[in-house]
Amino acid sequence: MTLAPSLPDLPTHVRPHHRATIARVIERHATQPGVLALILAGSVIRGEGAENSDIDFMLVVDLATQAERAARNALCIYDPEAATYEGGYADGKVVDVAFLEEVAGRGNEVIRAAFEGAVVAHCVDARIPPLLARIPVYQDAGHEERLASFRAQLQVSQWYVGEAEKRTDRYLLMKSAADLAFWSARLILAHNRMLYPFHKWLFRRLAAAPEQPAGLQAAIDCLLAEPARRHGDALAELVLQWRDWPDGGEAWPQRFLRDTEWAWRRGAAPVADW
């Protein structure tokens, strides 16, 4: 009989009940047929989780197992039976080595950030650890262009806040205010070469950015609490005047046109998904 791997070295912040659940996740999933590796990630591993946070993991499997699971729509794993605490569960994804290679080569920031702090709990394929090391890394290639595009999106959002207020369009006002907060955060994270971790962790990650305008968090909170043109303009100007942002040699309406309205023409991903 094949024994499940022992509990790996975990960060000291991982709580005892999470450790117990991780041990059960490894026992239940690591030695299934076709499994090449079990990777632990998510808020519990990063030290951002709450008492009842779930355990996030990834199974890396061989090609035959990946194809078999894909054929029966079983690439996601929901396992409440692994939890040793009330309300807990384990949340898994099933991928193959080719997926990891794609992420390392051209993954967007969200998928890269998902591997931050990842722990290899089980591995029988020597290709996997080096791949994992390449994933949670901000990509310097295209950095200046990224800043120019994010700046344009911020300026468009600022303009829309004003238009929404003028038209008394509550939906557009709420959407544009949220967009303005979002692009302000994305621009500062990119300036710091920090990965964007998706909306759930965006502002916690922004708070950790070492270089940012004084009063940025307060300006964002003010706009979100009371969406209005004056608050939108205050936030936008705070960010735009903080440094000399690149513009890619074009005005923001043209940049927005190319990046957003005409992105479909070249099959590009939406800017928010970069």
C-alpha positions as CSV (number, residue, x, y, z in Angstrom):
1,M,0.0,0.0,0.0
2,T,1.3,3.5,-0.9
3,L,1.3,5.8,2.1
4,A,0.3,9.5,1.7
5,P,3.2,11.9,2.1
6,S,3.8,13.5,5.5
7,L,2.8,17.0,6.3
8,P,5.3,19.4,4.6
9,D,6.9,22.4,6.4
10,L,4.3,25.0,6.6
11,P,4.5,28.7,7.5
12,T,4.3,29.3,11.2
13,H,1.2,31.4,10.8
14,V,-0.9,28.4,9.6
15,R,-3.3,27.6,12.4
16,P,-3.5,24.2,14.0
17,H,-7.0,23.4,12.6
18,H,-5.8,24.4,9.2
19,R,-2.8,22.2,9.6
20,A,-5.0,19.2,10.5
21,T,-7.2,19.8,7.4
22,I,-4.1,20.1,5.2
23,A,-2.9,16.8,6.5
24,R,-6.3,15.3,5.5
25,V,-6.2,17.0,2.0
26,I,-2.8,15.4,1.4
27,E,-4.0,12.0,2.6
28,R,-7.2,12.1,0.5
29,H,-5.7,13.5,-2.7
30,A,-1.9,13.3,-3.1
31,T,-1.6,9.6,-3.9
32,Q,-4.6,9.2,-6.2
33,P,-3.7,7.6,-9.6
34,G,-2.0,10.0,-12.0
35,V,-1.2,12.7,-9.4
36,L,2.3,14.3,-10.0
37,A,2.1,17.0,-7.4
38,L,-0.1,18.6,-4.8
39,I,0.4,22.3,-4.3
40,L,-0.9,24.3,-1.4
41,A,-1.7,28.0,-2.0
42,G,-4.3,30.6,-1.1
43,S,-5.0,32.9,1.9
44,V,-4.3,30.3,4.6
45,I,-0.8,29.6,3.2
46,R,-0.1,33.4,2.6
47,G,-1.1,34.3,6.2
48,E,-4.2,36.3,5.1
49,G,-6.9,33.8,5.9
50,A,-9.5,33.9,8.7
51,E,-10.3,31.3,11.2
52,N,-12.8,29.6,8.9
53,S,-11.0,30.1,5.6
54,D,-10.9,27.2,3.2
55,I,-7.8,25.3,2.1
56,D,-6.8,26.0,-1.5
57,F,-4.8,23.4,-3.3
58,M,-3.9,22.3,-6.8
59,L,-3.4,18.8,-8.2
60,V,-1.0,18.5,-11.0
61,V,-1.8,15.3,-12.9
62,D,-0.5,13.4,-15.9
63,L,-2.1,13.9,-19.4
64,A,-4.3,10.9,-19.3
65,T,-5.7,11.8,-15.9
66,Q,-6.3,15.4,-17.0
67,A,-8.1,14.3,-20.1
68,E,-10.3,11.8,-18.2
69,R,-11.3,14.4,-15.6
70,A,-11.9,17.0,-18.3
71,A,-14.2,14.6,-20.1
72,R,-16.4,14.3,-17.0
73,N,-16.2,18.0,-16.0
74,A,-14.2,17.1,-12.8
75,L,-11.4,19.7,-12.9
76,C,-12.7,21.4,-9.7
77,I,-12.7,19.7,-6.3
78,Y,-15.0,20.7,-3.5
79,D,-14.2,18.6,-0.4
80,P,-15.9,19.5,2.8
81,E,-15.1,16.1,4.3
82,A,-11.4,17.0,4.5
83,A,-12.2,19.9,6.9
84,T,-11.5,19.4,10.6
85,Y,-13.4,22.6,11.6
86,E,-17.0,23.8,11.3
87,G,-17.8,25.5,8.0
88,G,-14.4,24.5,6.4
89,Y,-13.7,22.8,3.2
90,A,-10.9,22.2,0.7
91,D,-11.1,23.8,-2.7
92,G,-8.9,22.2,-5.4
93,K,-8.2,22.6,-9.1
94,V,-6.8,19.9,-11.4
95,V,-4.2,20.9,-14.0
96,D,-1.3,19.3,-15.9
97,V,2.3,20.3,-16.3
98,A,1.5,22.1,-19.6
99,F,-0.7,24.4,-17.7
100,L,2.1,25.4,-15.3
101,E,4.4,26.0,-18.3
102,E,1.8,28.3,-19.9
103,V,1.4,30.2,-16.6
104,A,5.1,30.6,-16.2
105,G,5.4,31.8,-19.8
106,R,2.4,34.0,-20.4
107,G,0.1,33.9,-17.4
108,N,-1.7,37.1,-16.4
109,E,-1.1,38.8,-13.0
110,V,-4.1,37.1,-11.3
111,I,-3.0,33.6,-12.0
112,R,0.6,34.4,-11.1
113,A,-0.5,35.9,-7.8
114,A,-2.5,32.8,-7.0
115,F,0.8,31.0,-6.6
116,E,2.4,33.5,-4.2
117,G,3.7,31.6,-1.2
118,A,2.7,28.2,-2.7
119,V,4.0,25.2,-0.8
120,V,4.7,21.9,-2.6
121,A,3.1,19.2,-0.4
122,H,3.9,16.3,-2.7
123,C,5.8,16.0,-5.9
124,V,7.1,13.1,-8.0
125,D,8.0,15.2,-11.1
126,A,11.3,17.1,-11.1
127,R,10.0,19.6,-13.7
128,I,7.4,21.1,-11.3
129,P,9.4,23.0,-8.6
130,P,11.4,25.1,-11.1
131,L,8.2,26.0,-12.9
132,L,6.6,27.1,-9.7
133,A,9.5,29.4,-9.0
134,R,9.0,31.2,-12.3
135,I,5.2,31.9,-11.8
136,P,4.6,34.4,-8.9
137,V,6.9,37.0,-10.5
138,Y,5.9,40.4,-11.8
139,Q,6.9,40.6,-15.5
140,D,9.2,43.5,-16.4
141,A,8.6,43.0,-20.1
142,G,6.0,45.6,-21.2
143,H,6.1,47.4,-17.9
144,E,6.1,50.9,-19.3
145,E,3.3,50.1,-21.8
146,R,1.3,48.6,-18.9
147,L,1.6,51.8,-17.0
148,A,0.5,53.8,-20.0
149,S,-2.6,51.7,-20.5
150,F,-3.5,51.7,-16.8
151,R,-3.1,55.5,-16.8
152,A,-5.5,55.8,-19.7
153,Q,-8.1,53.6,-18.0
154,L,-7.9,55.7,-14.9
155,Q,-8.5,58.9,-16.9
156,V,-11.4,57.4,-18.8
157,S,-12.9,56.3,-15.5
158,Q,-12.5,59.8,-14.1
159,W,-14.3,61.3,-17.1
160,Y,-17.1,58.8,-16.8
161,V,-17.6,59.7,-13.1
162,G,-18.2,63.3,-14.3
163,E,-20.5,62.2,-17.1
164,A,-22.5,60.0,-14.8
165,E,-23.1,62.8,-12.3
166,K,-24.1,65.2,-15.1
167,R,-26.6,62.6,-16.4
168,T,-27.8,61.6,-13.0
169,D,-27.0,58.0,-14.0
170,R,-26.6,56.1,-10.7
171,Y,-25.5,52.9,-12.3
172,L,-22.8,54.6,-14.4
173,L,-21.7,56.6,-11.4
174,M,-21.3,53.6,-9.1
175,K,-19.5,51.6,-11.9
176,S,-17.2,54.4,-12.8
177,A,-16.3,55.2,-9.2
178,A,-15.4,51.6,-8.6
179,D,-13.4,51.5,-11.9
180,L,-11.5,54.7,-10.8
181,A,-10.6,53.1,-7.5
182,F,-9.6,49.9,-9.3
183,W,-7.3,51.6,-11.9
184,S,-5.7,53.8,-9.2
185,A,-4.8,50.7,-7.3
186,R,-3.6,48.8,-10.5
187,L,-1.4,51.7,-11.4
188,I,0.2,51.9,-8.0
189,L,0.7,48.1,-7.8
190,A,2.3,48.1,-11.2
191,H,4.6,51.0,-10.2
192,N,5.8,48.9,-7.3
193,R,6.0,45.8,-9.6
194,M,3.5,44.0,-7.4
195,L,1.1,41.4,-8.8
196,Y,-2.6,42.2,-9.0
197,P,-4.3,39.5,-6.9
198,F,-7.9,40.0,-8.1
199,H,-10.6,42.1,-6.5
200,K,-10.9,40.2,-3.2
201,W,-7.4,41.0,-2.1
202,L,-6.8,44.2,-4.1
203,F,-6.9,46.8,-1.4
204,R,-5.1,44.7,1.2
205,R,-2.3,44.3,-1.4
206,L,-2.4,48.0,-2.1
207,A,-1.9,48.8,1.6
208,A,1.3,46.9,1.5
209,A,2.7,48.8,-1.5
210,P,5.9,50.6,-0.2
211,E,5.6,53.5,-2.7
212,Q,2.2,55.3,-3.0
213,P,0.8,58.8,-2.7
214,A,0.2,60.0,0.8
215,G,-3.6,59.8,1.5
216,L,-4.3,57.4,-1.3
217,Q,-6.3,55.0,0.8
218,A,-8.4,57.8,2.3
219,A,-9.1,59.2,-1.1
220,I,-10.3,55.8,-2.4
221,D,-12.5,55.3,0.7
222,C,-14.0,58.8,0.2
223,L,-14.9,58.1,-3.4
224,L,-16.4,54.7,-2.7
225,A,-18.4,56.0,0.3
226,E,-19.7,59.0,-1.7
227,P,-19.4,58.6,-5.4
228,A,-19.2,62.1,-6.8
229,R,-17.2,64.0,-9.4
230,R,-15.3,66.1,-6.8
231,H,-14.1,62.9,-5.0
232,G,-13.3,61.3,-8.3
233,D,-11.3,64.3,-9.5
234,A,-9.4,64.4,-6.2
235,L,-8.4,60.8,-6.4
236,A,-7.4,61.0,-10.0
237,E,-5.3,64.1,-9.5
238,L,-3.6,62.6,-6.4
239,V,-2.5,59.6,-8.5
240,L,-1.7,61.4,-11.7
241,Q,0.3,64.2,-10.2
242,W,2.3,61.8,-7.9
243,R,4.8,61.0,-10.6
244,D,5.4,61.5,-14.3
245,W,3.5,58.5,-15.7
246,P,4.3,57.2,-19.2
247,D,1.6,57.8,-21.8
248,G,3.0,55.7,-24.7
249,G,3.1,58.8,-26.9
250,E,-0.6,59.0,-27.3
251,A,-3.6,60.8,-25.6
252,W,-5.7,58.7,-23.3
253,P,-8.8,58.6,-25.5
254,Q,-6.7,57.0,-28.3
255,R,-5.1,54.6,-25.8
256,F,-8.5,53.6,-24.5
257,L,-9.8,53.1,-28.0
258,R,-7.0,50.7,-28.9
259,D,-6.9,48.9,-25.6
260,T,-10.6,48.5,-25.0
261,E,-13.0,49.3,-27.8
262,W,-10.8,47.8,-30.5
263,A,-9.1,45.1,-28.5
264,W,-11.3,42.5,-30.1
265,R,-9.7,43.2,-33.5
266,R,-6.4,41.7,-32.4
267,G,-7.9,39.0,-30.1
268,A,-6.4,40.7,-27.0
269,A,-7.5,40.2,-23.4
270,P,-9.3,43.0,-21.7
271,V,-6.9,45.4,-20.0
272,A,-8.4,44.5,-16.6
273,D,-7.2,40.9,-17.1
274,W,-3.6,41.8,-17.9
